[in-house]
Amino acid sequence: MINIRLNVNNEDYQAEVAAYHTLRDVLRDKLGFTDVKNGCSEGECGSCAVLVDGKPVTSCLMLAAQAQGKRITTARGLATDGKLHPLQEKFIEYEAVQCGYCTPGMLLVAKALLDKNPNPTEEEVRTAISGNICRCTGYQQIVEAILAAAAETNM
């Protein structure tokens, strides 16, 4: 067992982990970040996506020890001072949430896209979220919500 320090959503945490523990397991099971979902455990579905130093990562494939000293953001960390992030607001407005299982990963991948490219095309949005599987919405509302958030933040 090793002790690691993690900065999650701008707060410092310490956890004792085995060398084989994934970042997803530590975030979800040890630290209580249930917004990090447990989907496929193979990096295929995107439900466990988090931002590590601003870049989307499938946390089921990253060892927790590799995250030491890095800045981690979960979907919960997008809101500031009790106010939802524009992406979260647009997901609600455009009804881009149905069962909600894919939503945290979708939000974080979309955030990384908009941070890198604040005015993406529909094709760029679809490419960015292509690693996130949604069984409910058919993706159209998700794409529209991301484009609307981009338009709102670029005004």
C-alpha positions, 0 to 999 in steps of 0.5 A: 500500500502507498499513500498518495495525494490527489487534488480533486476539484480544487481540494486536496485528498490523501488516500492509501492505495494498492499499486493496482488501484485505478484512479476511478476506483479511488475517486469513486470508492475511496473518496466518494465521487460517485459522479465518476461512473463505473461502466466497462472497465476497459476504456471503451464507454467513457462513463469514467472520464475525468479531466487530468490537468485539463485533458480527458482521461478514462480513469478506469485505465489510469492507475491512481498513483499516476495521478499524484501531483495532478489536477483532477476534475470530475463533473461535480467540479464544473460547478462554481460557487453553487452555479452550474457550468454553462455546459451543465445548464445546456445539457438540462435545457436541451434535455441531453440527459436521460438516464444520466449514466454517460452525462459526467463523462460527456460533460468533461470531454465537452469541457476539454473540447471547448477549452481547446476549441471554443467554437467547434463545428458539429463534426468536431463535437461529434468527434470529441464525444465519439469515445463516450457511449450513450444508450438513451439520447441518440446524441443529437441533444448532446451535440446541440447542448455542447454547441449552444454552450459554445455559442453562449460562452463566445458571446 
